[in-house]
Amino acid sequence: MITAVIDTNVFVSALIGDGTPLAAIETARLGKSRLLVTTEIVTEMQRTLERPKFKPYLLRRETEPHLLIDDYTTLARYVTPVAVTDCPIQDKKDLMFIECAVGGGADYIVSGDHHLLDLKSYQKIVIVTPMEFLRLVDSLTDPFAD
């Protein structure tokens, strides 16, 4: 099964606008992918959702940050991150996603962050947008795909 790490910006975009980011996450609920997460990533997701600018989106959905996190973590498998010291990524706070992917043996990191996307890959982990991820998942799960 295809495994992936979802960047916080994709997780938050799923809350704000549904669409492709939400569909990327929903691949796990549909049994088409396995999502990986670490405690550090969950903490960042929680902290991000608690920012005042996201309150209107939470109110519109009649939910709270911890409920979204709880739902997400039922879809994801916790892994132990592996420290990465040789990655040439510009924004070191994004290392948590690479370390999660390495620790869990992920195939992909799904992100909208240019720091990660510019990297394109790390070791054998490919970094893709939510749209690219959906195409990959569909091509791997569609028996009629080329």
N, C-alpha and C positions, 0 to 999 in steps of 0.2 A: 504494500500500500504506500502511496505517496505521502511523505511527511513534510511538514512545513512549520516554520516559526512565523507568526504574524506580528509585525511591527505595531507599536502603539498607535501610530498615525492611521493605520488601516482599521484598527479596532475602534478608534474614535470616529473615523469617517463612516463606519457602519452605523454608529449611533446617529450621526448628523444627517446623513443622506441616503441611507439604505444602499440601493444599487449594487455596483460591482464589489465594493469592500464587504458588504454584508453577504453577498453571494459567495465570496471567497471563504468566509468563515463558515457559512452554512454547508460547505462541502463536507465538513467533519460531521455535522448532524446527519447528513445523507449517507454517511459511510464511504465517501469517496476519497477522503484524506484523513490523516491523523495530525492533529496540531500538537506542538510541543511548547512548553512554557517553563519558566523558572520563577522562583519566588521574587527575584529582583524585577522581572518583567511585570508580574502581577502588581507589585508595589507601585511601579511607574504608572501602570494603567489606572489604578485606584487614585493616585495623586493627581493625574491628569484630569480624570472625570470630576474631581472635587473642585476644580477651578470654577470661579463664578461664571465665566463665559459659557460653560456647558449646562448651567442650570436650566435655561429655557428648553433645551433639547430633552433633558431628563424629565422636566415637567410635562412636556408635550407627550412623552411616552409613558407618563405616570409611573416612573421607576426611580431608583436610586443607584448610585455607583456600585454599592456592594452587591446589589441584585444582578446587575449586568456582569460583574466580575464572577459571581457565583455561577451564573449560567455559562459563561465562557469557560470557566475551569472544569465544568462537567464535560466539556467537549475536548479538553486538552489533557495531555499527560505531562505531569511534572517530571523534569529531568534535572540532573546535576550539571551545571555549566562547567565547561573546561576552559581554564585560563588561556587566553590567546595573546601572545606578545609580538607576533610577527606580521600582524595585519596592518596594511598601509592605509587604513581608513582615516579620514580627516577628523571626524567628530568622534572622539573616544567614548562618548556616552552611548554610542550605537554598538559598541563592542558587546554589550549584553545579549544582543540578538545573535551575533555570530557565535558567542560562547555557548549559548543555548543550542544553537544548531549543531555545533561540533559535539557538545555533550550528548545530544539525543540522536546523532547520526541523521540529521534532517537532509532532505533532498533540496529544499528551497527555503528561502527567506522571502516573505511577501511584504513589500514596503512601497511607500510613496515618497520616501526620504531620498533625496538625490545623493546624499553621502553614501548610503548603502547601494543605491542603484548604479552610481558611477563606478563602484567597485566591480560590478557585474557578477563576480563569483569569489568565493574563498575556498581553497582546497577544491572539493567536488560539490560544494553547495552553491547553487545558482540563485542569484538575487533577482527577483522579478516583481513587476507591478501586479496588483490584483487581477487586472484583465488578462495578463499573460498567464497567471496562475490558473485562472478559470479555463483558458484554452488548453493548457497542459492537462489539467484534471479531466476535462471533457475528452480529450484525445486518448487518454489512457483508460478511460472507463467506457467509452463508446465503442461497441464491437464493430461498428460500421465505419469508424474513422480510418483515414488513409494511413 
